[in-house]
Amino acid sequence: MKKKILYIEDEPALQRALSAMLVREGFETLQALDGETGIRIAKEKKPDIVLLDLVLPRMNGFAVLQALKGDPETKDIPVLVLTNLEGVGDIEKVVEMGAVSYLVKTNYPLSELIEQIKRYLNQ
């Protein structure tokens, strides 16, 4: 069975590019362009991992992470934060909130992001 990856990202071009690469790698992808939709999809579809941007419309990534980790239905889904925010305080905050990793999008080529995702899915 294919692993399901939910990508919560408000930039459609980036979402399409990474999702297309993930599909080529054999994953099923689910997409949300805002935080509220992301939470709903996570509860309905139970993805194997969530890729979460922090800067989102309608509900920011910190609130999404808090909601996912605070809900018994979604609390065990690994969340990998994938954002352009590089503040040390942001990194510490999301790790304390339960994210498995914090990756800065501009620091990683898409191919390396795929490798990171595979690593977390195989743990």
N, C-alpha and C positions, 0 to 999 in steps of 0.2 A: 504494500500500500504506500502511495506517495505521501511524503511528509507535507503538511500544510503550513505555509508561512503567511502570516498576516502582516502587511506592510502599511503602517499608518503614516502617511506623508502627504503634505498639502501641495507639493510641487509635481504636477502631472507628468512632466517630461522625465524627471528623475524616477518617479514611481514606475513609469512604463519601461524605462531602460533596465532598471534592476529586476523588475518582475520578469521581463523577457529573458534575461540571463538565468534567473532562477528556474524558469520553465524549461529552458534548454538543459539545465542540470538535472532535470527530472523531478522538480518540486511542483506542488500545486500552490498557486498564489491567490491570496485574497487581498483586496485593496480597500483602503478607506482614505478619503481626502480630509477628514476632520476627526477630532477626538471622540465626539459622541457616537459617530458611526462606527469607529474602531471598537469601542467598548461593546456596542450591540453585536457586531460581527464576531468578536471574541467569545461572547456568551453563547451565540447561536451555533458557531462552527467549530469551536474548541481547537484552534490551531496548535501546532506543535511548538511554535515559537512566534513571538511578536517582535517586529522591527518597528521601533517607535521614534519618530521625530519629536522634538520638544516644542518647537514653534509651530503651533497648529491653530486653525480657526475653531471657534465654538467651544473648545476646551483644550487647554494646553497639555503638553506631554506629561508634565509633573502631575496634573490632576488625573490624567488617564492612567498613569502608572499607579497612583494611589488607589484609584477605583478598581483596577485589575487585581492588585495585591490585597485589597480589602474585601474582595468578593470570594466566598468559598468555591464558586464555580470556576473562577479564573486564576486564583492565587498561585497555583502550581505551574502555570504556563510561563516558561522563561521569557523575559523581556530584554531585548538587546537595544539599547538606546543608540540611535544613528542620527546625529545632528551636526550642525555647524557651530553650536555654542561650545566654546572652549574654556569656560571658567572653571577653575579648580573647585570652587564651591558647588557648581552644578554637578560635577562628576561625583563628588562626595555625597551630595544629596541623593542622586538617583541610585547609587550603590546602597546607601543606607535604606532607601525605600524598597529595595529588592531587585533592582535590575542586575542581570548577570554580567553585563559589560557596557561600556560607553565608548563609542567610536565616533570620531570626528570625520564627517563625510569627505571633507576636502583633503584629509591626510591619507586616504586609502583609495587606490584604484578599485573599480567595481570587482575585478577578479579577486582581489585580496578580501574584499567584503564577503564574497561568496565563500571563500575558504574559512573565514571566521564563523560564518553562519553554519557551515557544515560541521565545524568543530563543536559548536554548542549543541547541535542536533544529535551528535553521536555520543555525547557524554552520558 
